[in-house]
Amino acid sequence: MNDTLRCSVVIPTYNRMTELRYTLEALARQTVPAEEFEVLVVDDGSSDDTARVVEGFQDRLNVRYFFQEDEGWRTAKARNVGIANARSDRCVLIDSGVLPHSGCLAAHIESLDAPGGPVAVCGYVYCFEIDDAEAKQMKREIDVEDPDGTMARLAVEGKWPDIREMFYEKYTDDFGDVPAPWIIYWTCNVSARTADLRAVGMFDEAFQRWGGEDVDLAYRLHRAGVSFVLNRKASAIHYPHYKNFDENEAGAAVNYQYFADKHQTPITDLLRQSPEIHPFNINDIIRERGLDTVALRG
């Protein structure tokens, strides 16, 4: 590991050169000096000018570019390429089109370095949506040149908070003691120690559809004794991009079946009943059925 690097930022991308540029611009404005973190962009076979966009930041960021051929949805593999090549002992995982607050990386580092055992950090994400219903309005109100100001305004106005806010309201920000804290570890803006990610085998590359590969990773981190924390200062904006809700839901359903078959525990089996059982009610169901006594094993 390189002791001079405080974190490695891993970004998978596919044909989102514009959104990726927004992300890299926001990373160039971090309070952590550019020489103290690296950015690993892993291209899952883009046919646009993604490579040229990355090249344009060589003088502002310590950025490396990796390319893999387009063989379908291989986001898990793309993230693994980044983690495997990370030179820092802390990994921040974000998506292209996520605009981190200028203090985002510093906040992730703060949580990862806090006293206690190993942690996996959930950052806060404004404007994340499961469909395109409000995408046009969001795009009008997001100032891509001023993510900090945009987030401050959204917070005051109460607009488009993190979709997981209902989870945090129910279980508080200190949700690490719920039976399934791993259910909301969504890799659009999270972090963990590089060694912990590698020790559990990183992402399972058998996930080749949208949804679930991050939950599977988080579940394995949970079983390995890693705790989950929220750091609201590690905030970001999820810039809207096209989504096919029905297609994504179908892919997630297949992935949750694979997840349940893979782990075969009473708790993971609950996800066979998706979407009836979902991230915002699974912990209640676990407790109602008395499964919380096997939380670490389940």
Disulfide bonds with the S-S distance in Angstrom:
none
